[in-house]
Amino acid sequence: MSRTVRSLLQDAPQLDPKVTGGAVYDLFSHDPELMVCAVVEGTQPIGLVSRNSFFLRMADTHGRALFEKRPVTFVMDKDPLIVDKSSLVSEVSRHILTDRNAALFDGFIITDEDRYAGVGTGVALMKTLQIESEERNRKLVALAEQLGRARIEALSANQAKSEFLATMSHEIRTPLNGVLGVAQLLQDSGLNEEQGRLAKTIRTSGEILLRILNDVLDLSKIEAGKMDLEPQDFDAAELMQSSASLWRPRAEEKGLNFSVELSKGGPTRLHGDPVRIKQVLFNLIGNAIKFTASGSVKTVIQVLPLTPGRAVLRAEVTDTGCGIPETAQKKLFTAFAQGDGATSRKYGGTGLGLTICKRLVELMGGTIDFTSSPDQGSRFWFETPLRVATEAAPATVSSGSEHASIPAQAQAMDADIPAPQTGPKILLAEDNPINQEVIRGFLKFRGWSCQLANDGLEAVEALKTTAFDLVLMDIQMPGMDGFEATRHIRQLGEAGQTTPIIALTANAMRGDDRRCIAAGMDGYVSKPIDRPKFFAEMDRWLESGRTPDSNAHISVV
């Protein structure tokens, strides 16, 4: 904080207006430290006598003869700078430097509510400014050190948070894989109606837990700046088709009029992150269906040309649902916020979905907003700028891998697949007994079986003596983990080089897929395992086989 002029007060005698120039001459001569005196009448300052100016006047031709016996009022500065002692030193300094340069050499008068209080000098002003500058520098250095320590602590805390989330994700996903996997096996085991209903309840509850886990992980990655976009060419028509096919069954269950439209006129082949765009769009559609008891949910997708090589993708979801109270609209995109307590109790959820949507849209350089009226419905929309794809559309359009947080109960169940007479030779490296049962049950669904390895070392030893068509490799196992086991397998010669290895892991944090690539794996299936995606990934590698360099690209499902 800047000092006040009070700190500049000098110990200087007051001069009576009647005192003679000779007396002032003697005063300055006897005190070489005295730089300036004020002429004061009563309590009012009327002039200033500066040492330098005074001696120049007295040394002038006949100067002493002229002023020695005359009152000091003849040689004083009749218009000195006068400042109140409560003024800030910094303000006085700026005023002197811009408007009253002479005061820096001649000094100035200090008053206290218009009454004389003392004098100040340029020397005292410079010393005070230097002290303030040194104090500011010390504070800045201390602040920089404090910020440095805070940054180190924040990085350490963030690292601890990331490690905690990675551990918790793995520990939660592992038993959750057992819950969802066994529930799926139960549903396919010929249960009666009541048993089927109970198995469906178990599976639905597990899927809700999985969505919550994915939302928390997504939000933590975004806040830590570790959410990566993966741009690629995609087709807006496929976005429309996947939205319609995924959500129409759920809307029809509630008796809603449901439609997804793609406006004509703009380019349809775009370059962006289709997985994150689907995540935002599917969340908005899912919310619209969730909060609409009757009426309709309509989605309109537009591609608006911007420049020859750029376009804006706009998606708008309109429903006739319960709407959002005005008191809740301002905090709707805030983490863990919902319309009100009754909404949370009635519909469930963490309130993270829209927060993640907003962060993702902003990460893609776009905007998201809404309008809503209670009991009349809502309209949510987002826009994101994208490049127009330069390559033509492929002959067949694949929907691509969906993001893990897309509601699992809305995904289509795989159709019954006839069991082949002979199945591939599969090695399963998995230490968790529940996950062993789930995966073996999934394989049994196709009439397949597998050889079991309880850890990485057993898997390596099995590959030394037996040729397998495919290896399903868990990552975290006691002793030799999946990464190390894969590296050993790739060193076993031709058999080790050509056997496809698919990672089965409960790890879902950033960089896990790249670690699998570096270890020499080919595919990556996250737990809880989605059966259709699991079989699709197995089929891909069983049909295409593997070459030693095919791990340059990994499929994450």
Residue pairs with C-beta under 8 A, 6 or more apart in sequence:
2 88
2 89
2 90
2 91
2 132
3 88
3 89
3 128
3 131
3 132
4 85
4 86
4 87
4 88
4 89
5 83
5 84
5 85
5 86
5 87
5 88
5 89
5 92
5 110
5 120
6 85
6 86
6 110
7 89
7 128
8 89
8 110
8 120
8 121
8 124
8 125
8 128
9 85
9 110
9 117
9 118
9 119
9 120
10 35
10 36
10 118
10 119
10 120
10 121
10 124
11 118
12 34
12 35
12 36
12 37
12 38
12 118
12 119
13 27
13 34
13 37
14 37
14 38
14 39
14 40
14 116
15 24
15 37
15 38
15 39
15 40
15 49
15 72
15 76
16 39
16 40
16 41
17 39
17 41
17 46
17 71
17 72
17 73
18 71
19 71
19 72
20 68
20 69
20 70
20 71
20 72
21 58
21 64
21 67
21 68
21 69
21 70
21 71
21 72
21 74
21 75
22 64
22 67
22 68
22 69
23 72
24 37
24 49
24 54
24 72
24 75
25 54
25 58
25 64
25 68
27 34
27 37
28 34
28 51
28 54
28 55
34 51
35 50
35 51
35 107
35 121
35 123
36 48
36 49
36 50
36 51
36 106
36 107
36 119
36 121
37 48
37 49
37 119
38 45
38 47
38 48
38 49
38 80
38 109
38 116
38 118
38 119
39 45
39 46
39 47
39 48
39 49
39 72
39 73
39 76
40 46
40 116
43 115
43 116
44 114
44 115
44 116
45 80
45 82
45 109
45 111
45 116
46 73
46 76
46 78
47 72
47 73
47 76
47 77
47 78
47 80
48 76
48 77
48 80
48 106
48 107
48 108
48 109
48 119
49 72
49 75
49 76
49 77
50 77
50 105
50 106
50 107
52 105
52 106
53 77
53 106
54 75
57 63
57 67
57 75
58 64
58 67
58 68
58 75
66 74
67 74
67 75
77 106
80 103
80 106
80 107
80 108
80 109
81 95
81 96
81 100
81 103
81 108
81 109
82 108
82 109
82 110
82 111
83 92
83 95
83 108
83 109
83 110
83 111
83 120
84 110
84 111
84 112
84 113
85 110
85 111
85 112
85 117
85 118
89 125
89 128
89 129
89 132
90 129
90 132
92 108
92 125
93 125
93 129
96 103
96 104
96 108
96 122
96 125
97 104
100 108
103 122
104 122
104 125
105 122
106 122
107 119
107 120
107 121
107 122
108 119
108 120
109 116
109 118
109 119
109 120
110 117
110 118
110 119
110 120
111 117
158 224
161 220
161 224
162 220
162 224
162 226
162 509
165 216
165 217
165 220
165 509
166 507
166 509
169 213
169 217
169 506
169 507
169 508
169 509
170 476
170 505
170 506
170 507
171 506
172 209
172 213
172 506
173 210
173 213
173 506
173 508
173 526
173 527
173 528
174 432
174 435
174 506
174 527
175 434
176 206
176 209
176 210
176 213
176 527
176 528
177 434
177 435
177 438
177 506
177 527
177 528
177 529
178 432
178 434
178 435
178 437
178 438
179 202
179 206
179 528
180 203
180 206
180 207
180 210
180 408
180 528
180 529
181 434
181 435
181 437
181 438
181 439
181 441
181 442
181 528
181 529
182 434
182 437
182 438
182 441
183 199
183 200
183 202
183 203
183 206
184 203
184 442
184 531
185 438
185 441
185 442
185 445
186 195
186 199
186 202
187 196
187 199
187 200
187 203
188 445
191 199
203 409
204 409
206 528
207 407
207 408
207 409
208 348
210 404
210 408
210 528
211 405
211 407
211 408
212 350
212 352
214 403
214 404
214 405
214 508
215 350
215 352
215 353
215 356
215 405
216 350
216 352
217 508
217 509
218 227
218 352
218 356
218 405
219 335
219 352
219 355
219 356
219 359
221 227
221 509
221 510
222 356
222 359
222 360
222 363
223 359
226 510
227 359
227 360
227 363
227 510
228 510
229 272
229 273
229 276
229 363
229 364
230 273
230 275
231 271
231 272
231 273
232 271
232 272
232 273
232 274
233 269
233 270
233 271
233 389
233 391
234 269
234 270
234 271
234 272
234 274
234 277
234 389
234 400
235 268
235 269
235 270
235 393
235 397
236 262
236 268
236 269
236 270
236 301
236 303
236 313
237 262
237 268
237 397
238 274
238 397
238 398
238 399
239 262
239 274
239 277
239 278
239 281
239 301
240 260
240 261
240 262
240 301
241 399
242 278
242 399
243 260
243 278
243 281
243 282
243 285
243 299
243 301
244 258
244 259
244 260
245 412
246 282
246 406
246 410
246 411
247 258
247 260
247 282
247 285
247 286
247 289
247 410
248 258
249 410
250 286
250 289
250 410
251 257
251 258
251 289
251 297
252 258
254 289
254 292
254 293
254 294
255 294
256 289
256 292
256 294
256 295
256 296
256 297
257 295
257 296
257 297
257 298
258 289
258 296
258 297
258 298
259 296
259 297
259 298
259 299
260 299
260 301
261 298
261 299
261 300
261 301
262 268
262 301
262 302
263 300
263 301
263 302
263 303
265 303
266 302
266 303
266 304
266 305
266 311
267 303
267 305
267 311
267 388
267 389
268 303
269 388
269 389
269 391
269 392
269 393
270 303
270 311
270 313
270 386
270 387
270 388
270 389
271 386
271 387
271 388
271 389
271 390
272 313
272 364
272 384
272 386
272 387
273 364
274 400
275 400
275 401
275 402
275 403
276 360
276 363
276 364
276 403
277 313
277 364
277 384
278 402
278 403
278 406
279 356
279 357
279 360
279 403
279 405
279 406
280 315
280 357
280 360
280 361
280 368
280 382
281 299
281 301
281 315
281 317
281 382
282 406
282 407
283 353
283 354
283 356
283 357
283 405
284 315
284 317
284 357
284 380
284 382
285 297
285 299
285 317
286 353
286 407
286 410
287 353
287 354
287 380
288 297
288 317
288 318
288 319
288 321
288 378
288 380
289 297
289 319
290 347
291 319
291 321
291 322
291 347
291 378
292 319
292 320
292 321
292 322
292 377
293 321
293 322
294 320
295 319
295 320
295 321
295 377
296 319
296 320
297 317
297 318
297 319
297 320
298 317
298 318
298 319
299 315
299 316
299 317
299 318
300 315
300 316
300 318
301 313
301 314
301 315
301 316
302 313
302 314
302 315
302 316
303 311
303 312
303 313
303 314
304 311
304 312
304 314
305 311
306 312
306 385
308 388
309 387
309 388
310 385
310 386
310 387
310 388
311 385
311 386
311 387
311 388
312 383
312 384
312 385
312 386
313 383
313 384
313 386
314 381
314 382
314 383
315 381
315 382
316 379
316 380
316 381
317 379
317 380
317 381
318 377
318 378
318 379
319 377
319 378
319 379
320 376
320 377
321 377
321 378
322 374
322 375
323 372
323 373
323 374
323 375
323 376
323 377
323 378
324 332
324 339
324 370
324 372
324 374
324 378
325 339
325 340
325 374
326 374
327 340
328 337
328 338
328 339
328 340
329 370
329 372
331 337
332 339
332 354
332 370
333 354
333 355
333 357
333 358
333 368
334 351
334 355
335 351
335 352
335 355
336 350
336 351
336 352
336 355
337 351
337 355
338 344
338 347
338 349
338 351
344 351
356 405
357 368
357 382
358 368
361 367
361 368
361 382
361 384
362 368
364 384
364 385
365 384
365 385
366 382
366 383
366 384
366 385
367 382
367 383
368 380
368 381
368 382
368 383
369 380
369 381
369 382
370 378
370 379
370 380
370 381
371 378
371 379
372 378
372 379
401 533
401 555
401 556
401 557
402 411
404 508
404 526
408 530
411 530
411 532
412 532
413 531
413 532
414 531
414 532
414 535
417 445
417 446
417 535
419 446
419 447
419 448
420 446
420 447
420 448
423 443
423 446
423 447
423 448
423 449
424 448
424 469
424 470
424 542
425 451
425 466
425 467
425 468
425 469
425 470
426 443
426 448
426 449
426 450
426 451
426 468
426 469
426 470
426 471
426 472
427 450
427 451
427 453
427 459
427 462
427 463
427 466
427 468
427 470
427 471
427 472
428 436
428 439
428 440
428 450
428 451
428 452
428 453
428 472
429 453
429 454
429 455
429 456
429 458
429 459
429 471
429 472
429 473
429 474
429 477
429 482
429 485
430 436
430 439
430 452
430 453
430 454
430 472
430 474
430 477
430 504
431 454
431 455
431 474
431 477
431 478
432 474
435 474
435 504
435 527
436 452
438 529
439 450
439 472
439 504
439 529
440 449
440 450
440 452
442 529
442 531
442 534
442 535
443 449
443 450
445 531
446 535
450 472
451 462
451 466
451 468
453 459
453 461
453 462
454 477
455 477
455 478
455 479
455 480
455 485
456 473
456 477
456 479
456 480
456 481
456 482
456 484
456 485
456 488
457 479
457 480
457 485
459 471
459 473
459 485
459 489
460 480
460 485
460 488
460 489
460 492
462 468
463 471
463 489
463 492
463 495
463 496
463 499
464 492
467 495
467 499
468 499
469 499
469 500
469 542
470 499
470 500
470 501
470 502
470 538
470 541
470 542
471 489
471 499
471 500
471 501
471 502
472 502
472 504
473 482
473 485
473 486
473 501
473 502
473 503
473 504
473 521
474 482
474 503
474 504
474 505
475 481
475 482
475 483
475 503
475 504
475 505
475 506
475 507
475 512
475 516
476 482
476 505
476 506
476 507
477 485
480 488
482 503
482 505
482 519
482 521
483 515
483 516
483 519
484 519
486 501
486 519
486 520
486 521
487 519
487 520
489 496
489 499
489 501
489 520
490 496
490 497
490 520
497 546
497 548
498 545
498 546
498 547
498 548
499 546
500 522
500 523
500 541
500 542
500 545
500 546
501 520
501 521
501 522
501 523
502 521
502 522
502 523
502 524
502 525
502 537
502 538
502 541
503 516
503 521
503 523
503 524
503 525
504 525
504 527
504 529
505 512
505 516
505 524
505 525
505 526
505 527
506 526
506 527
507 526
508 526
512 524
513 524
513 554
513 556
516 524
516 554
517 551
517 552
517 554
520 551
521 551
521 554
522 541
522 546
522 550
522 551
522 554
523 537
523 540
523 541
523 554
523 555
523 557
524 554
524 555
524 556
524 557
525 533
525 534
525 537
525 557
526 556
526 557
530 557
533 557
534 557
536 557
537 555
537 557
540 555
